[in-house]
């Protein structure tokens, strides 16, 4: 189970370059995360509520955007 945003002790804020109802683009900033480490992406809405964490590997392969629930990656 991914950690919650509130429980995270290491955070690197990613400045958004665009935000729509279907996608969020950021200017990637790995900060002090080491290559190969796992981090979790959270989107925070206008009410301060965080999304479920989405795991990513720093410096890993781009698998594209997540798919629909139950199908985590596009086919």
C-alpha positions, 0 to 999 in steps of 0.5 A: 500500500502506498504511503499517504501524503501526510505520512511522507517525510521526504517531499520534492515539490514539482512545479506544474506547467499545465493542469487540466481535468485529464492531465497534469504536466510538471517541470521534473525536479528529482531534488535529493532523491537518488536514481533508482529510488522509488518515490510517490507522486501526489496531486493536491487539489484546491481544497488541500486534499491529496490524491492516492500516491502513484509510485515512480522510479527516479531515473526509471523508464517512462511507461506513459500515463497510468491507465484506467483503474485495474489496468495501471498501464496503457496497452 
